Amino acid sequence: MSPIEQVLAAAKTIALNGHTPTMALVKGKLGGKVPMPLLIQGLQQFKAIPKDQWQTLPDLGDALESTKPSIQSDSQLIEQKLLAQMQQMKNEFEDKVNLLEQRINQLENQLENQLENQ
């Protein structure tokens, strides 16, 4: 299946599911493997096709089967990156909480000293 046919098939699937095909939806459906100019061209072609002629368009099944492994590996890579970012943010948050607790303790000690000296 050519890249244009993949775009048309993805747009058809999106439309049949009740959504308006957009660049983002088509790109997401195809796993980002189709170059942007071909996405634009295919989406423009799809929008020019009357709804009653959609049945002549190819189905997405074949196109998706060929992209599933890359979609899965891309998802796993994104998940790993997000988990690493979350861990980094958690560590930074805990460090800031510890600094605030230390500062609170210092202020409490200063206040106690001031009250004792009065």
N, C-alpha and C positions, 0 to 999 in steps of 0.2 A: 504494500500500500504506500503510495507516494505521501510526502509530507502534507501536501494540499488536501489529499483525500483524508488523511488523519484529522486535519483541522475541521474539514466538513463533517466527518463522522462525529467528532467530539461536540461540535456545535449542535448537530442534530440530536445527540443524546441529551445534551443540556436542555435544549428547547422542548424535547419530548417529556422531560421531567418537570416542565412548568416554569423554567427559569429563562431569562433572556441571556443568550450567549454573549459573553464579554471576553476581552483579551485575557483577563486574569483567570476566569473560569475555564476557558479553553486551554490555556497554558497549564493550569493546575491539573486538568483532566489528562493532558498528554505528558505530564511530568517534566515540562520545561525543555524537552529535547528538540523542539521545532524552532528554527530561527525566527526572530521577530518579524522580518519582512514577509515570510511565508505565513505566519499567523495572521498578519494584517490582511494579506491577499486572500487567504482562505475564509476569514471572517466576512470580508466584503462580498466574496462570492456567495457565501451562505445567505447573507442578508438580502441578496438579489434574487434568491430562489423562492418562488411562491410556496406557501405551506403545503399545498396539495401535491407538490412535486418532491417533497422530502423523502418519500419512500424510495426514490431512485438513488438517493445518496447511500454510500457504503455504511455498514454498521461499524461501531467502534470496537467490537470484541477483538478482532485481530490486532488492531493497533494497540489496544491496552495490554494484550498478552505479551507483546514484544517489549513493552515498557515496564511491566510489573517489577522485575528484579531491580531496575534502576530506581524506581519510585520507592521500593522498600529500603534499599540501601541509602537513598537520600533521606528518607524519614528517620532511619536509624542515626545517620550522621547529625541531622538537625537535633534529634533527641539528646544525643551525647553532648552536643554543644550547649544546648539549653540547660542540661543537668550541671555541666561544668560552670556555666554562668550563675546558676542558682546557688551552687555551693560557694562560689566566690562571694556573691552578695550576702549569703548567710554568714560567712566568716567575717566580712566587713561589718555587718550589722552587730554581730557578737562583740567585735572589737570596740565598736562605738558604745555599746551598752556597758562594757567593762570600764571604759574611760569615764562615762557618765557616773557609774557607781563609785568609782574612785573619787571623782570630783565632789559628789554628794557627801561622801565620808569626810573629805577634807573640810568642806563647809560646815558639816555638823560638828566636827572637832573645833573649828574656829569659833563657832557659836557657843559651844560649851565653855571654852576658855574665856570668852568675853563675859559670859554670865557668871563664871566663877570669880572673875576679877572685879565685878561690880559690888 
